[in-house]
Amino acid sequence: NFLFWQYATMWKNKYKKGSKKTAVNYSRIFYTFLESGCTLQINVSHAIQQRVGKHLERLNNSAVPNDALDECVEEVIGLMSQSLSRFYRSDLYEQYRKHVVGHSENLNHSI
């Protein structure tokens, strides 16, 4: 999800209406992260996946809109926020925190 967010944000920041490069990069993002069964498929609703895919059908006839990935990005950010919140409440995070705090105290004593 994080990689998708990164690529979608870069795509939007470099967006140029009608640019062939913009369209090619949009296609790459779709086929890498959104197409059913793709290698790095992100977790978004089927409805959003289909709406984003519709832009591919129109690539030859019109430009991809600047906000084409916004809905996906919003959903991914929401999912990442929920995951992070759950992680902070988990035993695994507590173990990690104790481990890191223990190592940093050992470093402070040796300096």
C-alpha positions as CSV (number, residue, x, y, z in Angstrom):
1,N,0.0,0.0,0.0
2,F,2.8,2.4,0.8
3,L,4.5,1.8,-2.6
4,F,1.2,2.6,-4.3
5,W,0.8,5.8,-2.3
6,Q,4.3,6.8,-3.3
7,Y,3.8,6.2,-7.0
8,A,0.4,7.7,-7.1
9,T,1.6,10.8,-5.4
10,M,4.6,11.1,-7.7
11,W,2.3,10.6,-10.7
12,K,0.0,13.4,-9.5
13,N,2.9,15.8,-8.8
14,K,4.3,15.3,-12.3
15,Y,0.9,15.2,-14.1
16,K,0.6,16.9,-17.5
17,K,-2.7,16.9,-19.1
18,G,-2.6,15.0,-22.5
19,S,1.0,13.9,-22.0
20,K,1.8,10.5,-23.4
21,K,4.2,9.9,-20.4
22,T,1.4,10.7,-17.9
23,A,-0.8,8.1,-19.7
24,V,1.9,5.5,-19.8
25,N,2.7,6.0,-16.1
26,Y,-1.0,5.8,-15.2
27,S,-1.2,2.4,-17.0
28,R,1.9,1.2,-15.2
29,I,0.4,2.1,-11.8
30,F,-2.9,0.4,-12.7
31,Y,-1.3,-2.8,-14.0
32,T,1.1,-3.0,-11.0
33,F,-1.2,-2.1,-8.2
34,L,-4.9,-2.3,-9.2
35,E,-5.5,-5.0,-11.9
36,S,-7.0,-8.1,-10.4
37,G,-4.3,-10.6,-9.6
38,C,-1.4,-8.3,-10.2
39,T,1.8,-8.8,-8.3
40,L,1.5,-5.9,-5.9
41,Q,-2.3,-5.6,-5.8
42,I,-3.5,-3.1,-3.2
43,N,-6.6,-3.5,-1.0
44,V,-9.2,-1.2,-2.4
45,S,-12.9,-1.9,-3.1
46,H,-13.9,-3.5,-6.4
47,A,-16.0,-0.4,-7.2
48,I,-13.0,1.9,-6.9
49,Q,-10.8,-0.5,-8.9
50,Q,-13.3,-0.5,-11.7
51,R,-13.7,3.3,-11.8
52,V,-10.0,3.7,-12.0
53,G,-9.8,1.1,-14.7
54,K,-12.4,2.9,-16.8
55,H,-9.8,5.7,-17.4
56,L,-7.6,3.1,-19.2
57,E,-10.4,2.4,-21.7
58,R,-10.5,6.0,-22.6
59,L,-6.7,6.7,-22.8
60,N,-6.6,6.8,-26.6
61,N,-9.6,9.2,-26.8
62,S,-9.0,11.5,-23.9
63,A,-6.6,12.5,-21.2
64,V,-6.5,10.8,-17.8
65,P,-7.9,13.3,-15.2
66,N,-5.6,14.6,-12.6
67,D,-7.8,13.2,-9.8
68,A,-8.0,9.7,-11.3
69,L,-6.1,8.0,-8.4
70,D,-7.4,10.3,-5.6
71,E,-10.1,7.9,-4.5
72,C,-7.6,5.0,-4.3
73,V,-5.1,7.1,-2.4
74,E,-7.7,8.1,0.2
75,E,-8.7,4.5,0.7
76,V,-5.1,3.3,1.0
77,I,-4.2,6.1,3.5
78,G,-7.2,5.1,5.6
79,L,-6.2,1.4,5.6
80,M,-2.6,2.3,6.4
81,S,-3.8,4.5,9.3
82,Q,-5.9,1.7,10.7
83,S,-3.1,-0.8,10.4
84,L,-0.6,1.5,12.2
85,S,-3.1,2.1,15.0
86,R,-3.5,-1.7,15.4
87,F,0.2,-2.2,15.3
88,Y,0.8,0.3,18.1
89,R,-1.7,-1.6,20.3
90,S,-0.1,-5.0,19.6
91,D,2.2,-7.2,21.7
92,L,4.6,-7.2,18.8
93,Y,5.0,-3.4,19.0
94,E,5.5,-3.6,22.8
95,Q,8.2,-6.2,22.4
96,Y,9.9,-4.0,19.7
97,R,9.7,-0.9,21.9
98,K,11.2,-2.7,24.9
99,H,14.0,-4.1,22.6
100,V,14.8,-0.7,21.2
101,V,14.6,1.1,24.6
102,G,16.9,-1.6,26.1
103,H,19.5,-1.2,23.3
104,S,19.4,2.6,23.6
105,E,20.0,2.4,27.3
106,N,22.9,0.1,26.7
107,L,24.4,2.6,24.3
108,N,23.9,5.5,26.7
109,H,25.8,3.6,29.5
110,S,28.7,2.7,27.2
111,I,29.3,6.3,26.0
